[in-house]
Amino acid sequence: MRVLDSLLGILRPKPLMSEHDCALGLRMMLWEGMASTALFRVISSGLLVALAIALGANNFQLGILAAIPFITQPLQIPVVLLVEHLRRRKAIVLASWIPAQAMWVLIALIPLIFGGPSRWSVTFLLALLAFRGVLTAITNCAWSSWEKDLVPQGILGSFFPSRWRCPVQPPSSLAWLARSS
């Protein structure tokens, strides 16, 4: 029980952060964004389609495979209410992101579990990807809300390019972020 309490303590929002913590967090956010984008592009493009074809997917099933990310996006609407009600964005992100990433391990094991092309292997692939899509919709919604609070207001328009720029100058330790945009 103590381990759970200490873990939940880490996930509690901090009222204030130092400039050092903020700069470190922004740097880690950039690295995580690059790594997750690269991983997603490699896994979800041709490799996923090739896996589905190797498992025996037909054209209709490939269409479903391509549509899953778009079908699950409307789930973000009720997730907004969940995030606003619970107000624990960090915990929601971790509770949905970790299982979503674990789905890739299960997807990679499908050929070993089912032993080759079959109707059940394709069905299991689509079910795992649909479940992953639901988890990703939850993660994206909670992360977007949390991300706005992670980036200081003074550099928000510079850190995430947008047409609205904040007139406030970033703190001196965060000036490298403003110059890099």
C-alpha positions as CSV (number, residue, x, y, z in Angstrom):
1,M,0.0,0.0,0.0
2,R,2.9,2.4,0.7
3,V,4.3,1.8,-2.8
4,L,1.0,2.7,-4.3
5,D,0.7,5.9,-2.1
6,S,4.2,7.0,-3.1
7,L,3.5,6.4,-6.8
8,L,0.3,8.3,-6.6
9,G,2.2,11.1,-4.8
10,I,4.5,11.4,-7.7
11,L,1.5,11.8,-10.0
12,R,0.0,14.6,-8.0
13,P,0.2,18.0,-9.6
14,K,2.8,20.4,-8.2
15,P,1.6,23.9,-7.4
16,L,5.0,25.4,-8.5
17,M,7.9,24.3,-10.6
18,S,11.5,25.7,-10.7
19,E,12.9,27.0,-13.9
20,H,15.3,24.1,-14.0
21,D,12.5,21.6,-13.7
22,C,10.5,23.4,-16.4
23,A,13.4,23.5,-18.8
24,L,14.2,19.8,-18.2
25,G,10.6,18.9,-18.7
26,L,10.4,20.8,-22.0
27,R,13.5,19.2,-23.2
28,M,12.2,15.7,-22.3
29,M,8.9,16.6,-24.0
30,L,10.7,17.3,-27.2
31,W,12.7,14.1,-27.1
32,E,9.6,12.1,-26.2
33,G,7.7,13.6,-29.1
34,M,10.4,12.8,-31.6
35,A,10.8,9.3,-30.3
36,S,7.1,8.5,-30.3
37,T,6.5,10.0,-33.7
38,A,9.4,8.0,-35.2
39,L,8.1,4.8,-33.5
40,F,4.6,5.4,-34.7
41,R,5.7,6.1,-38.3
42,V,7.8,3.0,-38.5
43,I,5.3,0.6,-36.8
44,S,2.0,1.9,-38.1
45,S,2.8,2.3,-41.8
46,G,3.9,-0.4,-44.1
47,L,4.9,-2.9,-41.4
48,L,1.4,-3.0,-39.9
49,V,-0.2,-3.5,-43.3
50,A,2.4,-6.1,-44.2
51,L,1.6,-7.9,-40.9
52,A,-2.1,-7.8,-41.6
53,I,-1.6,-9.2,-45.1
54,A,0.7,-11.9,-43.8
55,L,-2.0,-12.8,-41.3
56,G,-4.5,-13.2,-44.1
57,A,-6.3,-9.9,-44.1
58,N,-8.6,-9.1,-47.1
59,N,-9.2,-5.7,-48.6
60,F,-12.2,-5.0,-46.3
61,Q,-10.1,-5.8,-43.2
62,L,-7.2,-3.6,-44.5
63,G,-9.8,-0.8,-44.9
64,I,-10.9,-1.3,-41.3
65,L,-7.2,-1.3,-40.2
66,A,-6.7,2.1,-41.9
67,A,-9.9,3.5,-40.5
68,I,-9.4,2.6,-36.8
69,P,-7.5,5.8,-35.9
70,F,-10.2,7.9,-37.3
71,I,-13.1,5.9,-35.9
72,T,-11.7,6.2,-32.4
73,Q,-11.1,10.0,-32.5
74,P,-14.7,11.0,-31.5
75,L,-14.1,9.2,-28.2
76,Q,-12.1,12.3,-27.2
77,I,-15.4,14.2,-26.7
78,P,-16.5,12.2,-23.6
79,V,-12.9,11.9,-22.5
80,V,-12.8,15.7,-22.1
81,L,-15.5,15.4,-19.5
82,L,-13.6,12.6,-17.7
83,V,-10.4,14.6,-17.7
84,E,-12.2,17.7,-16.4
85,H,-14.0,15.7,-13.8
86,L,-11.0,13.8,-12.4
87,R,-8.4,16.6,-12.8
88,R,-5.6,14.0,-12.7
89,R,-4.2,14.4,-16.2
90,K,-0.8,12.9,-15.5
91,A,-2.4,9.7,-14.0
92,I,-4.8,9.5,-16.9
93,V,-2.0,9.8,-19.5
94,L,0.1,7.1,-17.8
95,A,-2.8,4.8,-17.2
96,S,-3.8,4.9,-20.9
97,W,-0.4,5.4,-22.5
98,I,1.4,2.4,-20.9
99,P,-1.2,-0.2,-21.9
100,A,-1.5,1.4,-25.4
101,Q,2.2,0.9,-25.9
102,A,2.0,-2.6,-24.5
103,M,-0.5,-3.5,-27.3
104,W,2.5,-3.5,-29.7
105,V,4.0,-6.4,-27.9
106,L,0.8,-8.4,-28.1
107,I,0.4,-7.4,-31.8
108,A,4.0,-8.7,-32.4
109,L,3.1,-12.0,-30.7
110,I,0.0,-12.7,-32.9
111,P,1.9,-14.9,-35.4
112,L,3.3,-16.9,-32.5
113,I,-0.1,-17.2,-30.8
114,F,-2.1,-18.2,-33.8
115,G,0.6,-19.9,-35.8
116,G,0.0,-18.2,-39.1
117,P,-2.6,-16.8,-41.4
118,S,-6.1,-17.3,-40.1
119,R,-9.4,-15.4,-39.6
120,W,-8.8,-15.3,-35.9
121,S,-5.4,-13.8,-36.2
122,V,-6.7,-10.9,-38.3
123,T,-9.7,-10.4,-35.9
124,F,-7.3,-10.4,-32.9
125,L,-5.1,-7.8,-34.7
126,L,-8.0,-5.5,-35.5
127,A,-9.4,-5.9,-31.9
128,L,-6.0,-5.0,-30.4
129,L,-5.6,-2.0,-32.7
130,A,-9.2,-0.9,-31.9
131,F,-8.5,-1.1,-28.2
132,R,-5.2,0.7,-28.7
133,G,-7.1,3.4,-30.6
134,V,-9.4,3.9,-27.6
135,L,-6.5,4.1,-25.2
136,T,-4.7,6.5,-27.6
137,A,-7.8,8.8,-27.8
138,I,-7.8,8.9,-24.0
139,T,-4.1,9.6,-23.9
140,N,-4.2,12.3,-26.5
141,C,-7.0,14.2,-24.8
142,A,-5.5,14.1,-21.4
143,W,-2.0,14.9,-22.8
144,S,-3.2,17.9,-24.8
145,S,-4.7,19.4,-21.6
146,W,-1.7,18.6,-19.5
147,E,0.7,19.8,-22.2
148,K,-0.7,23.4,-22.2
149,D,0.1,23.6,-18.5
150,L,3.6,22.2,-18.9
151,V,4.7,24.9,-21.3
152,P,5.1,28.3,-19.6
153,Q,2.7,30.9,-20.9
154,G,5.5,33.2,-22.0
155,I,6.8,30.7,-24.6
156,L,3.6,28.9,-25.4
157,G,3.4,30.4,-28.9
158,S,7.1,29.8,-29.6
159,F,7.3,26.3,-28.2
160,F,4.2,25.1,-30.2
161,P,4.1,27.2,-33.3
162,S,0.7,28.9,-33.8
163,R,-0.6,32.1,-35.2
164,W,-1.1,33.5,-31.7
165,R,2.1,34.6,-30.0
166,C,2.5,35.5,-26.4
167,P,4.0,38.9,-25.9
168,V,5.7,37.8,-22.6
169,Q,9.4,37.0,-22.9
170,P,10.6,33.6,-21.6
171,P,12.7,33.4,-18.5
172,S,16.4,33.6,-19.3
173,S,17.0,29.8,-18.7
174,L,14.3,29.0,-21.3
175,A,15.5,31.5,-23.9
176,W,17.0,28.7,-26.0
177,L,13.5,27.4,-26.7
178,A,12.3,30.7,-28.0
179,R,15.4,31.0,-30.4
180,S,14.9,27.5,-31.7
181,S,11.5,28.1,-33.2
